[in-house]
Amino acid sequence: MNKFQLRKKISKIRSKFAKKKITVNSEAIIKLIERKSPNKKVGLYYPFGDELSTLELMNQLIRKKFIISLLIIFLVIRLADA
C-alpha cells in the first residue's frame, strides 16, 4: 500500500468517527495535564476537517488560566523555474 492509498484509507476511517460525534473526557485530561505540567502551559492543535475537536478542552483550560500554544503550519509552494 502506497502513501496515497494509506492516507485515503485513514481519511475514510476518520470520517466514520466524525459522524459519531465522539467526545473526550476533558476533566480527566485536565487532571493529567495539571500533574504533568505544573507551569500551566499546554500545546494543542486547532481541529481541521474530521479531526477530533479540542475546542471544548481549550475552553476549559483557558477558564483554568492555562497558557495555550497553537501549532501554526506555513504552506510553502515552490514553483519550478520556467
C-alpha positions, 0 to 999 in steps of 0.5 A, a space after each residue: 500500500 502506497 502513501 496515497 492509498 494509506 492516507 485515503 484509507 485513514 481519511 475514510 476511517 476518520 470520517 466514520 468517527 466524525 459522524 459519531 460525534 465522539 467526545 473526550 473526557 476533558 476533566 480527566 485530561 485536565 487532571 493529567 495535564 495539571 500533574 504533568 505540567 505544573 507551569 500551566 502551559 499546554 500545546 494543542 492543535 486547532 481541529 481541521 476537517 474530521 479531526 477530533 475537536 479540542 475546542 471544548 478542552 481549550 475552553 476549559 483550560 483557558 477558564 483554568 488560566 492555562 497558557 495555550 500554544 497553537 501549532 501554526 503550519 506555513 504552506 510553502 509552494 515552490 514553483 519550478 523555474 520556467 
